[in-house]
Amino acid sequence: METSNYLYEIFPEVLYVVDRKANLSWKLDDTLGFYNIMLLYDGKAEFTCNDTTIQASGGDLIFHKPGDRRKAQTFAESPMKSFAVDFLYTCPVYEDGQWKLVNSELPFSHIQNIDDKYLFSRLVNLFSQLNRSFLSTKDVGRVNERLIFCEILALLFKFKEGNEYNYSNSKKVDKVINYMTENYAENITLQQLAEEFQISPSYLGNIFKKVTGKSTIEYLINIRINKAKSLLKDEFTVSETSKLVGFNDIFYFSKAFKKHEGMSPSQYMILQKNEI
């Protein structure tokens, strides 16, 4: 399932958060006016959404949307423990010089099992942070709630996209990307990155491509071009910019820049001056 790019612009309104350790009398029987997402981390429960009944246990993610008729109960021999969040959301998108609100459909089914143990561990940690933030009375609490919940949703979006998503590999790749953003001006190669992170070059190249859709050199060039745009806006010359972002050959820099931006660095500078 491919996730709409708009969903990565999501702005949630967190209504309620709970770390629920259900007692034997716990039940749900309601019709929802909001979205609800629940991560079971222990025990078992039975859920009915409209006309579909399922049993869920630790590692399962349960999702309901507005209008769903929901029923649930736990089991005496294995009481459910779970995190739950009630929320609403929109996706504010800035296009063509103006803001618009997009309501992209969330990609979740009624139940899905988080079978990546590293992802599950990270989600439990994030839900725990979210619960603590919700209970806090700090003025910045609502901002923190959105930040944490947005990370939860982004991880789940990636998981639902499939493509052999692996949280452990994703974190390895994040470290490589952070290294490249801090050292883009250096002579970075796949071999050097592999040695830096003690991973074989072939393995690193493989997981990097799976996670980002690009090779390490393609990603590095994108970082360098993005930095070059900032320097050109600040009126560094094309020659200065080329060296500062790690291109030893100004002609290769110009070629890469044009491929990325559809115009030469000089044309980009002129365009930026005309927009001031």
Secondary structure, 3 states (H helix, E strand, C coil): CCCCHHHHHCEEEEEEEEEEECCCCCEEEEECCCEEEEEEEECEEEEEECCEEEEEECCEEEEECCCCEEEEEEECCECCEEEEEEEEEEEEEEECCEEEEECCCCCCCCEEECCCHHHHHHHHHHHHHHHHHHHCCCCCHHHHHHHHHHHHHHHHHHHHHCCCCCHHHHHHHHHHHHHHHHCCCCCCCHHHHHHHHCCCHHHHHHHHHHHHCCCHHHHHHHHHHHHHHHHHHCCCCHHHHHHHCCCCCHHHHHHHHHHHHCCCHHHHHHHHHHHC
